[in-house]
Amino acid sequence: MLGVDAARGVALVGLMIIHILSGTNDDDGPTVLWTIFAGHSAALFALLAGVSLAFISGGQHPVKGPALRATRWSVAVRAGLITALGLSIAYIDTPPSIILAYYGVMFMLAIPLLRLSAKSLAFLAAGLAVVGPLAVQALRDFLPEPGSDPTFTTLFTEPDVLFSQLLLTGEYPALPYMAYLCAGLALGRLDLSSRMVQIRVALTGLILTIASWLFSVVLLGPLGGMSRLLESSPEMSADIIDEMLIWGPEEYLPTTSLWWHAVVAPYSTTILEMVNTTGTSIAALGLILLLARLTTEPLMPLVAMGSMTLTLYSAHLIILATGFLEDQSDASLIVQIAVAALFASLWRRIHDHGPLESLIATATRRTRTRLSGKSSIAG
């Protein structure tokens, strides 16, 4: 579906904006682009990963029996390859945190969920949006400090740091981020080609977004949440907390009070932030699907980019590591987006998948074929 690829293209562009542009305007406040994309692009990426997993596991009719077994093994191969790619790219000195290894772990955690219905997955997403952030905050003081992006070296020298970072303490902790992936799996079990379903998806996302923001305002204001935060964290002034509400925690969410989960701030991994970013991601998908019904031509560059986000995201990280136009951020963003759109559009005319996507597709297809063949022989 072109709309899903277009949404994936939007998520990629959003990450590029956050990685390249300054989030501060001339008045030292957040830019409009920072407000729109900070934290939301990563959430949209994870949600769309769930949609893709739903598609490859049967869509509205989850696969069963030998087909389910083959699908699970192919997803395991996909997860391993994406994790390996993330651990490899981490050896280069690239400024932003790399999401790929976290992404791979999320795929691995999703394997037991591939047979679940949309309703079960929706309930699971809701539960993880609560339990995941609570677990991160409760265990944070007992886990080792996360380092920079983990590599294969980390796997052998500090396995405890690696696993705790990927699951709970890193920039994109897999355990709470599974809420996004499960929400995407649930959406992928629906008939996303239906106009009514698209409208309901968009409205659901908007309701979650607005309700979570209003709930945060009420909790922090009339219900005294800000006062509770100041009492529980005397080392933090009201100005510091206000700054955190805009930019997110400098390192990680404080563990001094459960009232921190009333905060909706980028990359804070609080309960309300998870609900809010899940809402914006669902709304974005629904609105883009509706837009794709009306017109596809303007969306085609995003569609092309969205069909090979793994390749383009990896290339983007490598370019950032070279320092390309690092003193001219606007020019760097324009050049990178333009080149990515041009390359993806030209490549898509000849190939079904991007370069890295083709390698993973080949590996997963061979896994499916091998297991399907064994199942036929056994039968």
C-alpha positions in Angstrom: 0.0 0.0 0.0 1.4 3.3 -1.1 0.1 5.1 1.9 2.1 3.0 4.3 5.3 3.5 2.4 4.6 7.3 2.3 4.1 7.3 6.1 7.4 5.5 6.4 9.0 8.1 4.2 7.6 10.9 6.5 9.2 9.1 9.5 12.5 9.0 7.7 12.4 12.7 6.8 11.4 13.5 10.4 14.4 11.6 11.8 16.7 13.4 9.3 15.3 16.8 10.4 15.9 16.0 14.1 19.4 14.7 13.4 20.5 17.6 11.2 18.7 20.8 12.2 19.0 22.7 15.4 15.9 22.4 17.6 16.4 26.0 18.9 15.0 29.1 17.3 16.3 32.7 17.6 14.5 33.1 20.9 16.1 30.0 22.4 12.7 28.2 22.2 11.9 25.0 20.2 11.4 25.3 16.5 8.2 24.2 14.9 10.0 21.2 13.2 11.4 20.1 16.6 8.0 20.2 18.2 6.5 18.2 15.3 9.1 15.5 14.9 11.0 15.1 18.2 10.1 11.7 19.6 7.3 11.3 17.1 9.3 10.2 14.1 10.9 7.3 16.1 7.5 6.3 17.4 6.1 6.3 13.8 9.0 4.2 12.6 8.3 1.6 15.3 4.6 1.6 14.7 5.1 1.1 10.9 7.4 -1.8 11.7 4.5 -3.5 13.4 2.3 -2.8 10.4 4.9 -4.4 8.1 5.1 -7.5 10.4 1.3 -7.8 10.3 1.4 -7.7 6.5 4.1 -10.5 6.2 2.3 -12.6 8.8 -1.1 -12.7 7.0 -2.6 -9.2 7.4 -6.3 -9.6 8.4 -5.9 -13.4 8.5 -2.9 -14.3 10.6 -1.0 -17.3 9.2 -1.2 -20.6 11.2 0.6 -24.0 11.3 3.7 -24.5 9.1 3.3 -21.0 7.5 3.4 -19.4 11.0 6.5 -21.3 11.9 8.2 -20.3 8.6 7.2 -16.7 9.2 8.5 -16.7 12.7 11.9 -18.0 11.6 12.0 -15.4 8.7 11.3 -12.6 11.2 14.1 -14.0 13.5 16.5 -13.8 10.5 15.3 -10.3 9.8 15.8 -9.3 13.4 19.3 -10.7 13.5 20.4 -9.0 10.4 19.0 -5.6 11.4 20.6 -5.9 14.8 24.0 -6.9 13.2 23.7 -3.9 10.9 23.0 -1.6 13.9 25.9 -2.9 15.9 28.2 -2.5 12.8 27.3 1.0 12.0 27.8 2.0 15.6 31.6 1.6 15.0 31.6 4.9 13.1 31.4 8.2 14.9 27.9 9.3 14.1 26.2 12.0 16.3 22.7 10.7 16.7 21.8 7.5 18.5 21.2 4.6 16.1 17.8 2.9 16.3 18.6 -0.2 14.3 19.8 -2.5 17.1 16.8 -1.6 19.2 14.6 -2.2 16.1 16.1 -5.7 15.7 15.4 -6.6 19.3 11.8 -5.4 18.9 11.4 -7.7 15.9 12.7 -10.6 18.0 10.3 -9.8 20.9 7.4 -9.7 18.4 7.9 -13.3 17.2 5.5 -14.8 19.7 2.8 -12.2 18.9 2.4 -12.9 15.2 -0.7 -15.1 15.6 -2.6 -12.6 17.8 -5.7 -10.8 16.6 -6.1 -7.0 16.3 -8.1 -6.8 19.6 -5.5 -8.8 21.5 -2.6 -6.7 20.1 -4.4 -3.5 20.9 -4.9 -4.5 24.5 -1.2 -5.6 24.7 -0.1 -2.3 23.2 -2.1 -0.4 25.9 -0.6 -2.6 28.6 3.0 -2.1 27.4 2.5 1.6 27.2 1.9 1.5 31.0 4.1 -1.4 32.1 7.1 -0.5 29.9 7.7 3.0 31.2 7.0 1.9 34.8 9.6 -0.9 34.4 12.2 1.5 32.9 11.8 3.9 35.9 11.7 1.2 38.5 14.8 -0.6 37.3 16.8 2.3 36.2 18.8 2.8 39.4 19.7 -1.0 39.5 20.9 -1.3 36.0 24.4 -0.4 34.6 24.8 3.0 33.0 24.3 2.8 29.2 27.2 3.7 27.1 27.3 5.1 23.5 25.7 3.1 20.8 26.4 -0.6 21.4 28.7 -2.6 19.0 29.8 -6.2 18.7 32.6 -5.3 21.1 30.0 -4.4 23.7 28.4 -7.7 23.2 31.5 -9.5 24.4 33.0 -7.1 26.8 29.9 -5.7 28.5 26.9 -8.0 27.7 25.0 -6.7 30.8 25.3 -3.1 29.5 24.3 -4.2 26.0 21.1 -6.0 27.0 19.9 -3.6 29.6 20.6 -0.7 27.2 18.7 -2.3 24.3 15.8 -3.3 26.5 15.4 -0.6 29.1 18.0 2.1 29.4 18.9 3.2 25.9 17.6 6.0 23.7 14.9 3.7 22.1 14.3 1.0 24.8 12.8 -2.0 23.2 10.5 -3.0 26.1 8.3 0.2 26.2 8.7 0.7 22.4 7.0 -2.6 21.9 3.8 -0.6 22.6 4.3 1.1 19.3 5.1 -2.1 17.5 2.0 -3.9 18.9 -0.2 -1.0 18.0 1.2 -1.3 14.4 0.6 -5.0 14.4 -3.0 -4.4 15.5 -3.5 -1.8 12.7 -2.0 -4.2 10.1 -4.7 -6.7 11.1 -7.4 -4.3 9.9 -8.5 -3.6 6.4 -6.4 -0.5 5.9 -7.6 -0.2 2.3 -11.1 0.7 3.6 -12.0 4.4 3.7 -14.0 3.9 7.0 -11.2 2.1 8.6 -8.8 4.9 7.6 -11.1 7.5 9.0 -11.4 5.6 12.3 -7.7 5.1 12.5 -7.1 8.9 12.0 -9.8 9.8 14.5 -8.5 7.3 17.1 -5.0 8.7 16.8 -6.2 12.3 17.1 -8.3 11.5 20.2 -5.3 9.7 21.9 -3.1 12.7 21.1 -5.4 15.4 22.4 -6.6 13.4 25.4 -3.1 12.6 26.6 -1.9 16.2 26.2 -5.0 17.5 28.1 -4.6 14.9 30.8 -0.9 15.9 31.3 -1.9 19.6 31.6 -4.5 18.8 34.2 -2.3 16.5 36.2 0.7 18.9 36.2 -1.5 22.0 36.9 -4.8 21.8 38.8 -4.1 18.4 40.3 -0.7 19.6 41.7 1.7 17.4 39.7 4.3 20.2 39.2 4.4 20.8 43.0 4.8 17.0 43.6 7.7 17.0 41.1 9.4 19.9 42.8 9.0 18.2 46.2 10.4 14.9 45.1 13.3 16.5 43.2 14.6 19.4 45.3 17.7 19.7 43.2 15.5 20.7 40.2 14.0 24.1 40.0 10.7 24.9 38.2 12.7 26.4 35.3 14.7 23.2 34.9 11.5 21.1 34.9 10.0 23.5 32.4 13.0 23.0 30.1 12.6 19.2 30.4 9.0 19.5 29.4 10.2 21.1 26.1 13.4 19.2 25.3 13.0 15.9 27.3 15.4 14.6 30.0 19.0 15.4 29.6 20.0 11.8 30.3 17.0 9.8 31.6 13.7 10.3 33.4 14.2 11.0 37.1 13.3 8.1 39.3 12.1 10.1 42.3 8.4 10.0 41.7 5.7 8.4 39.7 4.4 11.9 39.0 7.0 12.1 36.2 4.7 9.9 34.2 2.4 12.8 33.9 5.0 14.5 31.7 4.6 14.6 27.9 8.2 15.4 26.8 10.3 14.1 23.8 12.2 11.0 24.5 11.1 10.8 28.2 9.4 7.4 27.9 6.7 8.3 30.3 3.2 6.7 30.2 1.6 9.8 28.8 4.4 10.4 26.4 4.0 6.9 25.1 0.2 7.4 24.7 0.7 10.7 23.0 3.3 9.5 20.5 1.3 6.4 19.8 -1.7 8.7 19.0 0.3 11.0 16.7 1.7 7.9 14.9 -1.7 6.4 14.4 -3.2 9.7 13.3 -0.3 10.3 10.8 -0.8 6.8 9.3 -4.6 7.3 9.0 -4.3 10.8 7.5 -1.7 9.7 5.0 -3.8 6.7 3.9 -6.7 9.1 3.4 -4.5 11.5 1.4 -3.3 8.7 -0.8 -6.9 7.9 -1.8 -7.2 11.5 -3.2 -3.8 11.8 -4.9 -0.7 9.7 -5.2 1.6 11.7 -7.5 2.8 14.3 -4.9 3.4 11.4 -2.5 5.6 9.3 -4.8 9.0 10.7 -3.6 8.0 9.8 0.0 6.7 6.4 -1.2 10.0 5.7 -2.9 12.0 6.7 0.2 9.6 4.7 2.4 10.1 1.6 0.4 13.9 1.5 1.3 14.2 3.3 4.7 16.8 0.8 5.9 19.2 1.7 3.1 18.5 5.4 3.2 18.7 5.6 7.0 22.0 3.7 7.1 23.4 6.0 4.3 22.2 9.0 6.3 24.1 7.9 9.4 27.3 7.4 7.4 27.0 10.8 5.8 26.6 12.4 9.2 29.7 10.7 10.4 31.7 12.3 7.5 30.8 15.8 8.7 29.2 16.6 5.4 28.0 20.2 5.4 27.9 20.1 9.2 28.2 23.9 9.4 25.4 24.4 6.9 22.6 22.3 8.4 19.9 23.7 6.1 21.9 22.8 3.0 22.8 19.4 4.4 19.2 18.6 5.0 18.0 19.7 1.6 20.8 17.8 -0.2 20.3 14.6 1.8 16.5 14.6 1.3 16.8 15.5 -2.4 19.5 12.8 -3.1 17.6 10.2 -1.1 14.4 10.9 -3.0 16.1 10.9 -6.4 18.0 7.7 -5.7 15.0 5.9 -4.3 12.8 7.0 -7.2 15.3 5.8 -9.8 16.1 2.5 -8.0 12.4 1.7 -7.6 12.0 1.8 -11.3 14.3 -1.2 -11.7 14.1 -3.1 -8.4 11.4 -4.0 -6.0 13.5 -3.4 -2.9 16.3 -1.1 -1.8 19.9 -2.6 -1.7 19.9 -3.5 2.0 16.2 -4.5 1.8 17.0 -6.9 -1.0 19.7 -8.6 1.0 17.3 -9.1 3.9 14.4 -10.1 1.6 16.6 -12.8 0.0 17.7 -14.2 3.4 14.1 -14.3 4.8 12.7 -15.7 1.5 15.3 -18.6 1.7 14.4 -19.2 5.3 10.7 -19.4 4.4 11.3 -21.7 1.4 13.6 -24.0 3.3 11.1 -24.4 6.2 8.1 -24.7 3.8 10.0 -27.5 1.9 10.7 -29.3 5.1 7.0 -29.0 6.1 6.0 -30.5 2.7 8.4 -33.4 3.1 7.2 -34.0 6.6 3.6 -33.9 5.4 
